[in-house]
Amino acid sequence: MWFEKSVVYHIYPFGFVNCLYKNDGVLKHNLKLIEDRIGHIKELGCDTIYFSPVFSSDYHGYDTKDYKLIDNRLGTNQDFKQLSKTIHDNNMKIVFDGVFNHVGRGFWAFIDVLENRENSRYVNWFNIDFTNRNHRDGFYYEGWEGHDELVKLNLKNPEVVNHLLECVKFWIDEFGIDGIRLDVAYMVDEDFMRKLNSFTKSYKEEFFLVGEMLHGDYKRIMNPLMLDSVTNYTMYKST
């Protein structure tokens, strides 16, 4: 497999091109700044670029608003399609950050819940309790590790799973990505990871799946049915 010997260059796009932290809605074409440096990255000996979140958000990228729309602070879908072509033309691979555990409050389905509450058809996309009104929205929802700006998705809901897999298919078809790094994989539903594995490997045979794992038994999610690799924070901290 290509990823067994790959040298990866990690880019946090919003920082790399010096974007505003809060999205002001103004379209920029900053991806050209990354494209201009692909040759240099290749000269360093890297053959894969891993991009932290690139999709539409209000702040840092991990608060996704739309999994199919490149953030306006970076550019357009066409801009990233061109960047992907340049990367692949240099015989390099692309890995995207898959933020599937949670979305931002600006995510279109959660906005529908905020507007229509119990009557929203997307209520079951999240873990919501309308009987608990001790919250600014008048109902409780689960956030990532207590952060209510990051709304936890209900990955037990087949509609949510199908939507995410459809988005992954879109990423492969539109941008030709070669892998995904799962954000906070240590708490992502394991059945979802199995479905993601089955889908991606059948759609693109050597598709790479790596998960963010902070501690614990890595082999629990790093196995032939789930992820190809995990981040080794324990070794990183020790060195």
Accessible surface in RSA format (square Angstrom, percent):
REM  Atomic radii and reference values for relative SASA: ProtOr
REM  Chains: A
REM  Algorithm: Lee & Richards
REM  Probe-radius: 1.40
REM  Slices: 20
REM RES _ NUM      All-atoms   Total-Side   Main-Chain    Non-polar    All polar
REM                ABS   REL    ABS   REL    ABS   REL    ABS   REL    ABS   REL
RES MET A   1   108.72  56.3  64.74  42.8  43.98 104.7  66.82  56.8  41.90  55.5
RES TRP A   2    51.18  20.5  28.47  13.8  22.71  53.3  39.15  20.9  12.03  19.5
RES PHE A   3    34.86  17.4  18.60  11.5  16.26  42.3  18.60  11.3  16.26  46.6
RES GLU A   4   127.04  72.9  90.26  68.3  36.78  87.6  34.25  66.2  92.79  75.8
RES LYS A   5   187.04  91.2 162.97 100.0  24.06  57.3 113.89 102.5  73.15  77.9
RES SER A   6    25.63  21.7   2.39   3.2  23.24  53.5   3.23   6.9  22.40  31.4
RES VAL A   7    77.94  51.3  75.36  68.2   2.58   6.2  77.94  67.7   0.00   0.0
RES VAL A   8    74.50  49.0  46.06  41.7  28.43  68.5  46.06  40.0  28.43  77.1
RES TYR A   9    60.89  28.4  58.39  33.2   2.50   6.5  28.04  21.1  32.85  40.5
RES HIS A  10   104.47  57.1  79.87  55.5  24.59  62.9  55.06  56.7  49.41  57.5
RES ILE A  11     1.23   0.7   0.00   0.0   1.23   3.0   1.23   0.9   0.00   0.0
RES TYR A  12    83.27  38.9  76.07  43.3   7.20  18.7  66.34  49.9  16.93  20.9
RES PRO A  13     0.00   0.0   0.00   0.0   0.00   0.0   0.00   0.0   0.00   0.0
RES PHE A  14    11.36   5.7   9.41   5.8   1.95   5.1   9.65   5.8   1.71   4.9
RES GLY A  15    47.66  58.8   0.00   N/A  47.66  58.8  30.01  82.4  17.65  39.5
RES PHE A  16    68.91  34.5  33.57  20.8  35.34  92.0  43.49  26.4  25.41  72.7
RES VAL A  17    10.79   7.1   0.00   0.0  10.79  26.0   2.16   1.9   8.63  23.4
RES ASN A  18   136.35  94.0 115.04 111.2  21.32  51.3  26.38  63.5 109.97 106.3
RES CYS A  19    25.82  19.5   0.71   0.8  25.11  59.0   6.17  15.6  19.65  21.2
RES LEU A  20   108.58  60.5 101.66  72.7   6.91  17.4 104.39  73.3   4.18  11.3
RES TYR A  21   143.79  67.1 129.62  73.7  14.17  36.9 108.76  81.7  35.03  43.2
RES LYS A  22   125.32  61.1 120.00  73.6   5.32  12.7  88.64  79.8  36.68  39.1
RES ASN A  23    23.19  16.0   7.57   7.3  15.62  37.6   4.81  11.6  18.38  17.8
RES ASP A  24    76.26  53.4  42.25  42.1  34.01  80.4  37.23  87.6  39.03  38.9
RES GLY A  25    59.43  73.3   0.00   N/A  59.43  73.3  30.30  83.2  29.12  65.2
RES VAL A  26    73.94  48.7  69.45  62.9   4.49  10.8  73.68  64.0   0.26   0.7
RES LEU A  27    88.42  49.2  68.21  48.8  20.21  50.8  68.21  47.9  20.21  54.4
RES LYS A  28    99.13  48.4  96.03  58.9   3.10   7.4  47.85  43.1  51.28  54.6
RES HIS A  29   107.85  58.9  91.85  63.8  16.00  40.9  71.80  74.0  36.05  42.0
RES ASN A  30    31.63  21.8  30.67  29.6   0.96   2.3   0.96   2.3  30.67  29.6
RES LEU A  31     2.26   1.3   1.90   1.4   0.35   0.9   2.23   1.6   0.03   0.1
RES LYS A  32   116.04  56.6 111.82  68.6   4.23  10.1  85.54  77.0  30.51  32.5
RES LEU A  33    74.34  41.4  74.34  53.2   0.00   0.0  74.34  52.2   0.00   0.0
RES ILE A  34     0.00   0.0   0.00   0.0   0.00   0.0   0.00   0.0   0.00   0.0
RES GLU A  35    32.42  18.6  26.10  19.7   6.33  15.1   4.99   9.7  27.43  22.4
RES ASP A  36    87.78  61.5  52.01  51.8  35.78  84.6  26.98  63.5  60.80  60.6
RES ARG A  37   107.38  45.1 106.70  54.4   0.68   1.6  24.65  33.7  82.73  50.1
RES ILE A  38     1.30   0.7   1.30   1.0   0.00   0.0   1.30   0.9   0.00   0.0
RES GLY A  39    38.33  47.3   0.00   N/A  38.33  47.3  31.70  87.0   6.64  14.9
RES HIS A  40   103.82  56.7  97.51  67.8   6.31  16.1  66.27  68.3  37.55  43.7
RES ILE A  41     1.38   0.8   1.38   1.0   0.00   0.0   1.38   1.0   0.00   0.0
RES LYS A  42    87.16  42.5  79.30  48.7   7.86  18.7  52.92  47.6  34.24  36.5
RES GLU A  43   150.72  86.5 113.14  85.6  37.58  89.5  48.16  93.1 102.56  83.7
RES LEU A  44   101.73  56.7  66.58  47.6  35.16  88.4  71.01  49.9  30.72  82.7
RES GLY A  45    47.81  59.0   0.00   N/A  47.81  59.0  34.48  94.6  13.33  29.8
RES CYS A  46    14.18  10.7  11.18  12.5   3.00   7.1   0.12   0.3  14.06  15.2
RES ASP A  47    57.09  40.0  56.58  56.3   0.52   1.2  26.80  63.1  30.29  30.2
RES THR A  48     0.57   0.4   0.57   0.6   0.00   0.0   0.45   0.6   0.12   0.2
RES ILE A  49     0.00   0.0   0.00   0.0   0.00   0.0   0.00   0.0   0.00   0.0
RES TYR A  50    26.90  12.6  26.90  15.3   0.00   0.0  24.58  18.5   2.32   2.9
RES PHE A  51     0.20   0.1   0.04   0.0   0.16   0.4   0.04   0.0   0.16   0.5
RES SER A  52     2.75   2.3   2.44   3.3   0.31   0.7   0.00   0.0   2.75   3.8
RES PRO A  53     5.24   3.8   3.35   3.1   1.89   6.9   5.24   4.3   0.00   0.0
RES VAL A  54     2.66   1.8   2.42   2.2   0.24   0.6   2.42   2.1   0.24   0.7
RES PHE A  55     8.96   4.5   8.84   5.5   0.12   0.3   8.84   5.4   0.12   0.3
RES SER A  56    10.14   8.6  10.14  13.5   0.00   0.0   0.75   1.6   9.39  13.2
RES SER A  57     0.00   0.0   0.00   0.0   0.00   0.0   0.00   0.0   0.00   0.0
RES ASP A  58    44.85  31.4  44.60  44.4   0.25   0.6   7.94  18.7  36.91  36.8
RES TYR A  59    82.28  38.4  81.24  46.2   1.04   2.7  50.43  37.9  31.86  39.3
RES HIS A  60    42.33  23.1  41.45  28.8   0.88   2.2  30.59  31.5  11.74  13.7
RES GLY A  61     1.42   1.7   0.00   N/A   1.42   1.7   0.00   0.0   1.42   3.2
RES TYR A  62    49.05  22.9  49.05  27.9   0.00   0.0  36.20  27.2  12.85  15.8
RES ASP A  63     6.67   4.7   6.31   6.3   0.36   0.9   3.68   8.7   2.98   3.0
RES THR A  64     4.25   3.0   4.20   4.3   0.05   0.1   0.65   0.9   3.60   5.4
RES LYS A  65    62.43  30.5  60.15  36.9   2.28   5.4  20.70  18.6  41.73  44.5
RES ASP A  66    47.33  33.2  47.33  47.1   0.00   0.0   6.46  15.2  40.87  40.8
RES TYR A  67     3.87   1.8   3.06   1.7   0.81   2.1   3.06   2.3   0.81   1.0
RES LYS A  68    64.57  31.5  60.26  37.0   4.31  10.3  33.78  30.4  30.79  32.8
RES LEU A  69    93.11  51.9  93.11  66.6   0.00   0.0  93.11  65.4   0.00   0.0
RES ILE A  70     2.99   1.7   0.00   0.0   2.99   7.2   0.00   0.0   2.99   8.1
RES ASP A  71     0.00   0.0   0.00   0.0   0.00   0.0   0.00   0.0   0.00   0.0
RES ASN A  72    34.86  24.0  32.31  31.2   2.55   6.1  20.65  49.7  14.21  13.7
RES ARG A  73     6.22   2.6   6.22   3.2   0.00   0.0   5.85   8.0   0.37   0.2
RES LEU A  74     0.00   0.0   0.00   0.0   0.00   0.0   0.00   0.0   0.00   0.0
RES GLY A  75     1.45   1.8   0.00   N/A   1.45   1.8   0.00   0.0   1.45   3.2
RES THR A  76    42.36  30.1  38.58  39.1   3.78   9.0  40.11  53.9   2.25   3.4
RES ASN A  77    31.96  22.0  29.57  28.6   2.39   5.8  16.78  40.4  15.18  14.7
RES GLN A  78   118.02  66.0 114.72  83.8   3.29   7.8  56.78 120.9  61.24  46.4
RES ASP A  79    37.21  26.1  30.82  30.7   6.39  15.1   9.13  21.5  28.08  28.0
RES PHE A  80     0.00   0.0   0.00   0.0   0.00   0.0   0.00   0.0   0.00   0.0
RES LYS A  81    88.06  43.0  85.49  52.5   2.57   6.1  41.38  37.2  46.68  49.7
RES GLN A  82    80.94  45.3  78.28  57.2   2.67   6.3  31.06  66.1  49.89  37.8
RES LEU A  83     0.47   0.3   0.47   0.3   0.00   0.0   0.47   0.3   0.00   0.0
RES SER A  84     3.98   3.4   3.98   5.3   0.00   0.0   3.98   8.5   0.00   0.0
RES LYS A  85   119.93  58.5 113.46  69.6   6.47  15.4  87.12  78.4  32.82  35.0
RES THR A  86    26.78  19.0  23.95  24.3   2.83   6.7  22.08  29.7   4.70   7.1
RES ILE A  87     0.00   0.0   0.00   0.0   0.00   0.0   0.00   0.0   0.00   0.0
RES HIS A  88    62.21  34.0  50.04  34.8  12.17  31.1  37.77  38.9  24.44  28.4
RES ASP A  89    91.34  64.0  60.37  60.1  30.97  73.2  28.42  66.9  62.92  62.7
RES ASN A  90    36.98  25.5  35.38  34.2   1.60   3.9   1.37   3.3  35.62  34.4
RES ASN A  91   127.23  87.7 100.59  97.2  26.63  64.1  33.15  79.8  94.07  90.9
RES MET A  92     2.92   1.5   1.04   0.7   1.88   4.5   1.07   0.9   1.85   2.4
RES LYS A  93    70.76  34.5  70.76  43.4   0.00   0.0  24.60  22.1  46.16  49.2
RES ILE A  94     0.00   0.0   0.00   0.0   0.00   0.0   0.00   0.0   0.00   0.0
RES VAL A  95     4.23   2.8   4.23   3.8   0.00   0.0   4.23   3.7   0.00   0.0
RES PHE A  96     1.32   0.7   1.32   0.8   0.00   0.0   1.32   0.8   0.00   0.0
RES ASP A  97     5.85   4.1   0.00   0.0   5.85  13.8   0.00   0.0   5.85   5.8
RES GLY A  98     0.33   0.4   0.00   N/A   0.33   0.4   0.00   0.0   0.33   0.7
RES VAL A  99     4.84   3.2   4.06   3.7   0.78   1.9   4.06   3.5   0.78   2.1
RES PHE A 100     0.67   0.3   0.48   0.3   0.20   0.5   0.48   0.3   0.20   0.6
RES ASN A 101     0.14   0.1   0.03   0.0   0.11   0.3   0.04   0.1   0.10   0.1
RES HIS A 102     2.77   1.5   2.77   1.9   0.00   0.0   1.46   1.5   1.32   1.5
RES VAL A 103     0.00   0.0   0.00   0.0   0.00   0.0   0.00   0.0   0.00   0.0
RES GLY A 104     1.03   1.3   0.00   N/A   1.03   1.3   1.03   2.8   0.00   0.0
RES ARG A 105    56.65  23.8  50.43  25.7   6.22  14.8  21.40  29.2  35.25  21.4
RES GLY A 106    12.66  15.6   0.00   N/A  12.66  15.6   8.98  24.7   3.67   8.2
RES PHE A 107     0.81   0.4   0.81   0.5   0.00   0.0   0.81   0.5   0.00   0.0
RES TRP A 108    92.33  37.1  83.65  40.5   8.68  20.4  79.45  42.4  12.87  20.9
RES ALA A 109     0.00   0.0   0.00   0.0   0.00   0.0   0.00   0.0   0.00   0.0
RES PHE A 110     0.00   0.0   0.00   0.0   0.00   0.0   0.00   0.0   0.00   0.0
RES ILE A 111    69.53  39.6  69.53  51.8   0.00   0.0  69.53  50.1   0.00   0.0
RES ASP A 112    37.36  26.2  35.61  35.4   1.75   4.1   6.05  14.2  31.31  31.2
RES VAL A 113     0.00   0.0   0.00   0.0   0.00   0.0   0.00   0.0   0.00   0.0
RES LEU A 114    55.67  31.0  35.57  25.4  20.10  50.5  35.76  25.1  19.92  53.6
RES GLU A 115   128.88  74.0  93.78  71.0  35.10  83.6  40.28  77.9  88.60  72.3
RES ASN A 116    65.14  44.9  55.88  54.0   9.26  22.3  11.05  26.6  54.09  52.3
RES ARG A 117    68.38  28.7  68.38  34.9   0.00   0.0  41.45  56.6  26.93  16.3
RES GLU A 118    96.60  55.5  74.60  56.4  22.00  52.4  44.05  85.2  52.54  42.9
RES ASN A 119   139.03  95.9 108.33 104.7  30.70  73.9  27.16  65.4 111.87 108.1
RES SER A 120     8.55   7.2   0.00   0.0   8.55  19.7   1.42   3.0   7.13  10.0
RES ARG A 121   151.88  63.8 123.19  62.8  28.69  68.3  72.07  98.5  79.81  48.4
RES TYR A 122    37.07  17.3  37.07  21.1   0.00   0.0  10.01   7.5  27.07  33.4
RES VAL A 123    28.59  18.8  27.96  25.3   0.63   1.5  27.96  24.3   0.63   1.7
RES ASN A 124   103.13  71.1 101.59  98.2   1.53   3.7  18.20  43.8  84.93  82.1
RES TRP A 125    11.97   4.8  11.97   5.8   0.00   0.0  11.97   6.4   0.00   0.0
RES PHE A 126     6.42   3.2   0.16   0.1   6.26  16.3   0.16   0.1   6.26  17.9
RES ASN A 127    50.69  35.0  42.34  40.9   8.35  20.1  23.45  56.4  27.24  26.3
RES ILE A 128    35.24  20.1   0.65   0.5  34.59  83.4   1.62   1.2  33.63  91.2
RES ASP A 129    55.54  38.9  51.97  51.7   3.57   8.4  21.02  49.5  34.52  34.4
RES PHE A 130    28.56  14.3  24.00  14.9   4.56  11.9  24.18  14.7   4.38  12.5
RES THR A 131   122.33  87.0  92.98  94.3  29.35  70.0  83.01 111.5  39.32  59.4
RES ASN A 132    55.16  38.0  49.52  47.9   5.65  13.6  12.91  31.1  42.25  40.8
RES ARG A 133   147.52  61.9 131.37  67.0  16.15  38.5  55.77  76.2  91.76  55.6
RES ASN A 134   143.82  99.2 109.45 105.8  34.37  82.8  34.64  83.4 109.18 105.5
RES HIS A 135    44.43  24.3  21.86  15.2  22.57  57.7  31.60  32.6  12.83  14.9
RES ARG A 136   160.15  67.2 110.50  56.3  49.64 118.2  68.81  94.0  91.34  55.4
RES ASP A 137    30.01  21.0  13.23  13.2  16.78  39.7   8.88  20.9  21.12  21.1
RES GLY A 138    21.14  26.1   0.00   N/A  21.14  26.1  20.33  55.8   0.81   1.8
RES PHE A 139     1.01   0.5   1.01   0.6   0.00   0.0   1.01   0.6   0.00   0.0
RES TYR A 140    94.26  44.0  94.26  53.6   0.00   0.0  66.41  49.9  27.85  34.3
RES TYR A 141     4.41   2.1   0.09   0.1   4.31  11.2   0.09   0.1   4.31   5.3
RES GLU A 142    58.56  33.6  58.29  44.1   0.27   0.7  13.29  25.7  45.27  37.0
RES GLY A 143    11.66  14.4   0.00   N/A  11.66  14.4   0.54   1.5  11.13  24.9
RES TRP A 144    54.26  21.8  54.22  26.2   0.04   0.1  54.26  28.9   0.00   0.0
RES GLU A 145    98.07  56.3  61.36  46.4  36.70  87.4  38.70  74.9  59.36  48.5
RES GLY A 146    73.16  90.2   0.00   N/A  73.16  90.2  39.23 107.6  33.94  76.0
RES HIS A 147    82.52  45.1  79.79  55.5   2.74   7.0  49.32  50.8  33.20  38.6
RES ASP A 148    49.69  34.8  47.64  47.4   2.05   4.8  14.27  33.6  35.42  35.3
RES GLU A 149    76.13  43.7  74.93  56.7   1.20   2.9  39.00  75.4  37.13  30.3
RES LEU A 150    10.46   5.8  10.46   7.5   0.00   0.0  10.46   7.3   0.00   0.0
RES VAL A 151     0.04   0.0   0.04   0.0   0.00   0.0   0.04   0.0   0.00   0.0
RES LYS A 152    30.72  15.0  30.70  18.8   0.02   0.1  25.29  22.8   5.44   5.8
RES LEU A 153     3.09   1.7   1.02   0.7   2.07   5.2   1.02   0.7   2.07   5.6
RES ASN A 154    32.36  22.3  30.73  29.7   1.64   3.9   1.64   3.9  30.73  29.7
RES LEU A 155    10.95   6.1   3.53   2.5   7.42  18.6   3.53   2.5   7.42  20.0
RES LYS A 156   140.76  68.7 115.64  71.0  25.12  59.8  93.34  84.0  47.43  50.5
RES ASN A 157    20.22  13.9  16.26  15.7   3.96   9.5   7.19  17.3  13.03  12.6
RES PRO A 158    89.95  65.6  87.80  80.0   2.15   7.8  89.95  74.3   0.00   0.0
RES GLU A 159    77.35  44.4  71.26  53.9   6.09  14.5  39.73  76.8  37.63  30.7
RES VAL A 160     0.98   0.6   0.98   0.9   0.00   0.0   0.98   0.9   0.00   0.0
RES VAL A 161     5.17   3.4   5.17   4.7   0.00   0.0   5.17   4.5   0.00   0.0
RES ASN A 162    94.95  65.5  88.93  85.9   6.02  14.5  26.92  64.8  68.03  65.8
RES HIS A 163    31.61  17.3  28.46  19.8   3.15   8.1  21.50  22.2  10.11  11.8
RES LEU A 164     0.91   0.5   0.91   0.7   0.00   0.0   0.91   0.6   0.00   0.0
RES LEU A 165    26.72  14.9  26.45  18.9   0.27   0.7  26.70  18.7   0.03   0.1
RES GLU A 166    90.75  52.1  83.61  63.3   7.14  17.0  34.95  67.6  55.80  45.6
RES CYS A 167     0.17   0.1   0.17   0.2   0.00   0.0   0.00   0.0   0.17   0.2
RES VAL A 168     0.11   0.1   0.11   0.1   0.00   0.0   0.11   0.1   0.00   0.0
RES LYS A 169    85.60  41.8  85.60  52.5   0.00   0.0  50.98  45.9  34.61  36.9
RES PHE A 170    50.28  25.2  46.40  28.7   3.87  10.1  50.08  30.4   0.19   0.5
RES TRP A 171     0.95   0.4   0.95   0.5   0.00   0.0   0.95   0.5   0.00   0.0
RES ILE A 172    15.83   9.0  10.65   7.9   5.18  12.5  10.65   7.7   5.18  14.1
RES ASP A 173    79.88  56.0  44.98  44.8  34.89  82.5  31.35  73.8  48.52  48.4
RES GLU A 174    48.28  27.7  42.54  32.2   5.75  13.7   1.13   2.2  47.16  38.5
RES PHE A 175     3.12   1.6   0.00   0.0   3.12   8.1   2.27   1.4   0.85   2.4
RES GLY A 176    21.85  26.9   0.00   N/A  21.85  26.9  19.78  54.3   2.07   4.6
RES ILE A 177     0.00   0.0   0.00   0.0   0.00   0.0   0.00   0.0   0.00   0.0
RES ASP A 178     8.32   5.8   7.87   7.8   0.44   1.0   1.64   3.9   6.68   6.7
RES GLY A 179     0.00   0.0   0.00   N/A   0.00   0.0   0.00   0.0   0.00   0.0
RES ILE A 180     0.00   0.0   0.00   0.0   0.00   0.0   0.00   0.0   0.00   0.0
RES ARG A 181    25.96  10.9  25.96  13.2   0.00   0.0   5.30   7.2  20.66  12.5
RES LEU A 182     0.48   0.3   0.48   0.3   0.00   0.0   0.48   0.3   0.00   0.0
RES ASP A 183    10.24   7.2  10.04  10.0   0.21   0.5   0.02   0.0  10.22  10.2
RES VAL A 184     6.34   4.2   6.34   5.7   0.00   0.0   6.34   5.5   0.00   0.0
RES ALA A 185     0.70   0.6   0.00   0.0   0.70   1.6   0.00   0.0   0.70   1.8
RES TYR A 186    45.90  21.4  29.97  17.1  15.93  41.4  26.40  19.8  19.50  24.0
RES MET A 187    60.63  31.4  39.53  26.2  21.11  50.3  47.77  40.6  12.86  17.0
RES VAL A 188     5.95   3.9   0.51   0.5   5.44  13.1   0.51   0.4   5.44  14.7
RES ASP A 189    30.11  21.1  18.37  18.3  11.75  27.8  17.82  41.9  12.29  12.3
RES GLU A 190    49.78  28.6  46.74  35.4   3.04   7.2  19.12  37.0  30.67  25.0
RES ASP A 191    65.71  46.0  63.63  63.3   2.09   4.9  14.67  34.5  51.05  50.9
RES PHE A 192     0.93   0.5   0.05   0.0   0.87   2.3   0.57   0.3   0.36   1.0
RES MET A 193     0.00   0.0   0.00   0.0   0.00   0.0   0.00   0.0   0.00   0.0
RES ARG A 194    94.72  39.8  90.99  46.4   3.74   8.9  37.81  51.7  56.91  34.5
RES LYS A 195   102.91  50.2  97.64  59.9   5.27  12.6  63.35  57.0  39.56  42.1
RES LEU A 196     0.00   0.0   0.00   0.0   0.00   0.0   0.00   0.0   0.00   0.0
RES ASN A 197    12.09   8.3  12.09  11.7   0.00   0.0   0.10   0.2  11.99  11.6
RES SER A 198    73.78  62.3  64.38  85.9   9.41  21.7  33.43  71.2  40.35  56.5
RES PHE A 199    48.73  24.4  43.45  26.9   5.28  13.7  48.42  29.4   0.32   0.9
RES THR A 200     0.00   0.0   0.00   0.0   0.00   0.0   0.00   0.0   0.00   0.0
RES LYS A 201    48.69  23.8  40.28  24.7   8.41  20.0  39.63  35.7   9.06   9.6
RES SER A 202    96.30  81.4  53.76  71.7  42.54  98.0  51.33 109.3  44.97  63.0
RES TYR A 203    90.94  42.5  62.05  35.3  28.89  75.2  50.69  38.1  40.25  49.6
RES LYS A 204    62.91  30.7  58.91  36.1   4.00   9.5  53.42  48.1   9.49  10.1
RES GLU A 205   139.10  79.9 128.78  97.4  10.32  24.6  42.54  82.3  96.56  78.8
RES GLU A 206    80.08  46.0  75.72  57.3   4.36  10.4  24.92  48.2  55.16  45.0
RES PHE A 207     0.66   0.3   0.00   0.0   0.66   1.7   0.66   0.4   0.00   0.0
RES PHE A 208    24.54  12.3  24.54  15.2   0.00   0.0  24.54  14.9   0.00   0.0
RES LEU A 209     0.00   0.0   0.00   0.0   0.00   0.0   0.00   0.0   0.00   0.0
RES VAL A 210    19.92  13.1  19.92  18.0   0.00   0.0  19.92  17.3   0.00   0.0
RES GLY A 211     0.00   0.0   0.00   N/A   0.00   0.0   0.00   0.0   0.00   0.0
RES GLU A 212    21.43  12.3  21.43  16.2   0.00   0.0   0.00   0.0  21.43  17.5
RES MET A 213     2.05   1.1   2.05   1.4   0.00   0.0   2.05   1.7   0.00   0.0
RES LEU A 214    53.46  29.8  49.84  35.7   3.62   9.1  49.84  35.0   3.62   9.7
RES HIS A 215   124.71  68.2 121.84  84.7   2.87   7.3  88.02  90.7  36.69  42.7
RES GLY A 216    59.05  72.8   0.00   N/A  59.05  72.8  34.42  94.5  24.62  55.1
RES ASP A 217    86.09  60.3  71.57  71.2  14.52  34.3  37.26  87.7  48.83  48.7
RES TYR A 218    43.21  20.2  39.87  22.7   3.34   8.7  39.87  30.0   3.34   4.1
RES LYS A 219   159.62  77.9 151.49  93.0   8.12  19.3  94.06  84.7  65.55  69.8
RES ARG A 220   101.00  42.4  85.21  43.4  15.79  37.6  58.54  80.0  42.46  25.7
RES ILE A 221     0.05   0.0   0.05   0.0   0.00   0.0   0.05   0.0   0.00   0.0
RES MET A 222    82.10  42.5  73.74  48.8   8.35  19.9  63.50  54.0  18.60  24.6
RES ASN A 223    45.34  31.3  34.10  32.9  11.24  27.1  30.58  73.6  14.76  14.3
RES PRO A 224   127.54  93.0  98.83  90.1  28.71 104.4 112.40  92.8  15.14  94.1
RES LEU A 225   121.50  67.7 119.69  85.6   1.81   4.5 120.05  84.3   1.45   3.9
RES MET A 226     2.85   1.5   2.85   1.9   0.00   0.0   0.00   0.0   2.85   3.8
RES LEU A 227     1.39   0.8   0.00   0.0   1.39   3.5   0.28   0.2   1.10   3.0
RES ASP A 228    42.68  29.9  22.03  21.9  20.64  48.8   8.03  18.9  34.65  34.6
RES SER A 229    34.22  28.9  34.22  45.7   0.00   0.0  10.20  21.7  24.02  33.7
RES VAL A 230    17.68  11.6   4.11   3.7  13.57  32.7   4.11   3.6  13.57  36.8
RES THR A 231    40.72  29.0  34.43  34.9   6.30  15.0  40.72  54.7   0.00   0.0
RES ASN A 232    64.39  44.4  52.70  50.9  11.69  28.2  15.85  38.1  48.55  46.9
RES TYR A 233    59.08  27.6  57.98  33.0   1.10   2.9  37.30  28.0  21.78  26.9
RES THR A 234    83.06  59.1  77.66  78.7   5.39  12.9  69.39  93.2  13.66  20.7
RES MET A 235   116.40  60.3 112.42  74.4   3.98   9.5  80.44  68.4  35.96  47.6
RES TYR A 236   156.79  73.2 146.66  83.4  10.13  26.4 102.40  77.0  54.39  67.1
RES LYS A 237   154.82  75.5 121.25  74.4  33.57  79.9  77.19  69.5  77.63  82.7
RES SER A 238    91.06  76.9  47.54  63.4  43.52 100.3  49.11 104.6  41.96  58.8
RES THR A 239   135.47  96.4  68.85  69.8  66.62 158.8  78.22 105.1  57.25  86.6
END  Absolute sums over single chains surface
CHAIN  1 A    11642.7       9459.2       2183.5       6383.3       5259.4
END  Absolute sums over all chains
TOTAL         11642.7       9459.2       2183.5       6383.3       5259.4
